[in-house]
Amino acid sequence: MSSSVSSMANTQTIRRGLSSTSLSRDQLVFLAKLPSFLNSSLDTTRIIHIALEHIMSMLKVHTAAVYLLDREKEKLRYWTLSEHETRRIDAEIPFDENSMVGSVIGNRFPLIVKDAASSTFALSTRPETVERDIESIICTPLMGRGGDCIGAVEMVNRQDGSSFDSDHVAFVEQFGHQVALALDNARLFAEAQERTEMLERLDRRKSEMISIIAHEFLTPITLIQGSAELVAMKQGQSGENLEILGMLQSGVERLKKLIKQVKSVAMLQDGSIAVNRSLIDLHQELQVVEAIFRPTAAERQMTLAFELEESARQIEADADLLVLALQNLVSNAFRSTPDGGKITVGARSENGVIELSVADTGIGIEASELPFIFEKFYEIGEVDHHSSGEHNFGAKGLGLGLAAVRHIVEAHGGRIQVQSELDQGSVFSLQLPAE
C-alpha cells in the first residue's frame, strides 16, 4: 500500500520528524498552549471541537477534520469544521484502507497532496459532507499511547490558495500527537467511569441478594426454633435432652443474629435504614456497651476500660446505630486480643468533632490488609484457622462488622480511621460532627 502511494506524482509520504524541520515561533507557542485547551474537557467530541477550532485559526484552512477508528477497525467516526459551514459534522463512514485516511492510518505516516486535481489518489471515499473542491490536503496519523494509531487528522485547502508543504505537515503531525493524548485521556476516563458504574451495579445487586437470602433463611430457622421450644416444653425430658435442646436454641439464636447483621449492612448500604438523629447522652450509651461486654471481659480475664471526657457527653446522632457501631468495634477487639489483654473505649471532643475510639492490645493488622478491612465479607487472616465462639480470641465472623461501622459513620457525616501495628494492637477512631 505504501509503495503505490509514494509513486503518485503529487502525493508525498512524509517520514521526517521535527529534527529535520523547523517550526516557527508562533507554531511552537501554539503547541505549548494547546494541552491546556485540550485538557479542559474529558469529553471526546468537545476535545475534537476545541482542537479543530484552534488548528483552523492557526493554519488558516478551509476545512479541518478528525477521524477516529472504531475498535473493530470497520468504521471511522469523523468530525469536521469548515470555514463555509458554521455547523459541525459528526458522523460515521466505513473504513477504507485504500482511501487517503485509510492509508495514513494503515501506514502510520503522514501524507500530503499538493495538487489534488492531478492526483490519482482515491479521494472519492471521502464523506460527501466534507468539502470536495480539493486543492491541497494534509493527513497525519493520531498515535495514541503504546504506539496504536487511533485515527487521523486532516487539513483541506489553505485560505490564501497556496499549497501545503512539509513544514505544515510537521506542525500538523505534532498537533495530532497532542490531540491523540487528550483523546486517550478521555477514553481512559470513560472506561474508568464505565467500570465504576458496573461495579456499583454489581454491589447494589449483591446487597439485594444478601437481603433476599437473609429473608429466606429466616423462615426455616424460625421453624427450627419453634420446634425446639415445643419439644423443650414436653414433660419428662431428661437432663441430657434438655442440654441438647438448649444448644440447639443457642445455635438458632446465633444464626438469627448473623442474619440480622447481614440485613443491617445491606440496608445501611442502600440507604433504606433511616438515621434518626436526636441529642443523646453519649456516656449513657457507652454504659449500654459496657454492660454487653463486661461478662465476656470477666470470663477471659481482660480489662475493659472507658475513658470519657465530660466535653464529649452530648452528640446529635442515632443512638441505636451508634451503639451498634461500637458493639462491632468492641467485638472485633475481643476477637483480635488474647486473654488477659486490654480494650479501651474512649470519647473526646475537639473543634466541634467528637471522636470515639476503641483500642486493643491485640495482634494488630498487616499493613497490606488495612485498605480492605471495611469491605463486606473481608476477614483478616486465614479464615480456615480460627476459634469458635462469638467473642473468643481468633474467632471469625462474616466480615460484616467493620463494613456496618463504616456505613453508620458515613451516614452521620463522619469518617473512620484505623492505626495498627503487628503484635502492638489496633486503634479504631470514629470522628463524628458534634451537631
JOUR-V326719 format. One record per backbone hydrogen bond with DSSP energy under -0.5 kcal/mol. CO is the residue of the C=O (numbers start at 0). NH is the residue of the N-H. If there is no record, write none. Layout:
co=CO nh=NH
co=CO nh=NH
This chain:
co=0 nh=4
co=1 nh=5
co=2 nh=6
co=4 nh=7
co=7 nh=10
co=9 nh=113
co=9 nh=114
co=11 nh=13
co=11 nh=111
co=12 nh=14
co=13 nh=109
co=16 nh=19
co=17 nh=20
co=23 nh=27
co=24 nh=28
co=25 nh=29
co=26 nh=30
co=27 nh=31
co=28 nh=32
co=29 nh=33
co=30 nh=34
co=32 nh=35
co=32 nh=36
co=33 nh=36
co=33 nh=37
co=34 nh=38
co=36 nh=39
co=37 nh=40
co=41 nh=43
co=42 nh=46
co=43 nh=47
co=44 nh=48
co=45 nh=49
co=46 nh=50
co=47 nh=51
co=48 nh=52
co=49 nh=53
co=50 nh=54
co=51 nh=55
co=52 nh=56
co=53 nh=57
co=54 nh=58
co=55 nh=59
co=55 nh=60
co=59 nh=158
co=61 nh=82
co=62 nh=155
co=63 nh=80
co=64 nh=153
co=65 nh=78
co=66 nh=151
co=67 nh=76
co=69 nh=72
co=73 nh=94
co=74 nh=69
co=75 nh=77
co=75 nh=92
co=76 nh=67
co=77 nh=90
co=78 nh=65
co=79 nh=88
co=80 nh=63
co=83 nh=85
co=84 nh=81
co=88 nh=79
co=90 nh=77
co=92 nh=75
co=93 nh=95
co=94 nh=96
co=95 nh=98
co=95 nh=101
co=98 nh=102
co=99 nh=103
co=100 nh=104
co=101 nh=105
co=102 nh=106
co=103 nh=107
co=103 nh=108
co=109 nh=13
co=110 nh=138
co=111 nh=11
co=111 nh=113
co=112 nh=136
co=114 nh=117
co=115 nh=118
co=120 nh=122
co=121 nh=99
co=122 nh=125
co=126 nh=129
co=131 nh=133
co=134 nh=115
co=135 nh=156
co=136 nh=112
co=137 nh=154
co=138 nh=110
co=139 nh=152
co=140 nh=142
co=141 nh=143
co=141 nh=149
co=141 nh=150
co=143 nh=146
co=144 nh=147
co=147 nh=143
co=147 nh=149
co=149 nh=68
co=150 nh=141
co=151 nh=66
co=152 nh=139
co=153 nh=64
co=154 nh=137
co=155 nh=61
co=155 nh=62
co=156 nh=61
co=157 nh=160
co=161 nh=157
co=164 nh=168
co=165 nh=169
co=166 nh=170
co=167 nh=171
co=168 nh=172
co=169 nh=173
co=170 nh=174
co=171 nh=175
co=172 nh=176
co=173 nh=177
co=174 nh=178
co=175 nh=179
co=176 nh=180
co=177 nh=181
co=178 nh=182
co=179 nh=183
co=180 nh=184
co=181 nh=185
co=182 nh=186
co=183 nh=187
co=184 nh=188
co=185 nh=189
co=186 nh=190
co=187 nh=191
co=188 nh=192
co=189 nh=193
co=190 nh=194
co=191 nh=195
co=192 nh=196
co=193 nh=197
co=194 nh=198
co=195 nh=199
co=196 nh=200
co=197 nh=201
co=198 nh=202
co=199 nh=203
co=200 nh=204
co=201 nh=205
co=202 nh=206
co=203 nh=207
co=204 nh=208
co=205 nh=209
co=206 nh=210
co=207 nh=211
co=208 nh=212
co=209 nh=213
co=210 nh=214
co=211 nh=215
co=212 nh=216
co=213 nh=217
co=214 nh=218
co=215 nh=219
co=216 nh=220
co=217 nh=221
co=218 nh=222
co=219 nh=223
co=220 nh=224
co=221 nh=225
co=222 nh=226
co=223 nh=227
co=224 nh=228
co=225 nh=229
co=226 nh=230
co=227 nh=231
co=228 nh=232
co=229 nh=233
co=230 nh=233
co=233 nh=236
co=237 nh=241
co=238 nh=242
co=239 nh=243
co=240 nh=244
co=241 nh=245
co=242 nh=246
co=243 nh=247
co=244 nh=248
co=245 nh=249
co=246 nh=250
co=247 nh=251
co=248 nh=252
co=249 nh=253
co=250 nh=254
co=251 nh=255
co=252 nh=256
co=253 nh=257
co=254 nh=258
co=255 nh=259
co=256 nh=260
co=257 nh=261
co=258 nh=262
co=259 nh=263
co=260 nh=264
co=261 nh=265
co=262 nh=266
co=263 nh=267
co=264 nh=268
co=265 nh=269
co=266 nh=270
co=266 nh=271
co=266 nh=272
co=267 nh=270
co=271 nh=273
co=273 nh=275
co=274 nh=276
co=277 nh=279
co=277 nh=316
co=279 nh=281
co=279 nh=314
co=280 nh=284
co=281 nh=285
co=282 nh=286
co=283 nh=287
co=284 nh=288
co=285 nh=289
co=286 nh=290
co=287 nh=291
co=288 nh=292
co=289 nh=293
co=292 nh=296
co=293 nh=297
co=294 nh=298
co=295 nh=299
co=296 nh=301
co=297 nh=300
co=299 nh=339
co=301 nh=303
co=302 nh=304
co=302 nh=342
co=304 nh=344
co=305 nh=307
co=306 nh=346
co=308 nh=311
co=309 nh=312
co=312 nh=281
co=312 nh=282
co=314 nh=279
co=314 nh=316
co=316 nh=277
co=316 nh=318
co=317 nh=321
co=318 nh=322
co=319 nh=323
co=320 nh=324
co=321 nh=325
co=322 nh=326
co=323 nh=327
co=324 nh=328
co=325 nh=329
co=326 nh=330
co=327 nh=331
co=328 nh=332
co=329 nh=333
co=330 nh=334
co=331 nh=335
co=332 nh=336
co=333 nh=336
co=334 nh=393
co=335 nh=362
co=337 nh=340
co=340 nh=302
co=341 nh=360
co=342 nh=304
co=343 nh=345
co=343 nh=358
co=344 nh=306
co=345 nh=356
co=346 nh=308
co=347 nh=354
co=349 nh=352
co=351 nh=433
co=352 nh=349
co=352 nh=354
co=353 nh=355
co=353 nh=431
co=354 nh=347
co=355 nh=429
co=356 nh=345
co=357 nh=427
co=358 nh=343
co=362 nh=422
co=365 nh=368
co=365 nh=369
co=366 nh=369
co=368 nh=371
co=368 nh=372
co=369 nh=372
co=371 nh=374
co=374 nh=377
co=376 nh=378
co=380 nh=382
co=381 nh=384
co=383 nh=385
co=386 nh=395
co=391 nh=394
co=398 nh=376
co=398 nh=377
co=399 nh=403
co=400 nh=404
co=401 nh=405
co=402 nh=406
co=403 nh=407
co=404 nh=408
co=405 nh=409
co=406 nh=410
co=407 nh=411
co=408 nh=411
co=408 nh=413
co=409 nh=412
co=414 nh=430
co=416 nh=428
co=418 nh=426
co=420 nh=423
co=420 nh=424
co=424 nh=420
co=425 nh=359
co=426 nh=418
co=427 nh=357
co=428 nh=416
co=428 nh=430
co=429 nh=355
co=429 nh=431
co=430 nh=414
co=431 nh=353
co=433 nh=315
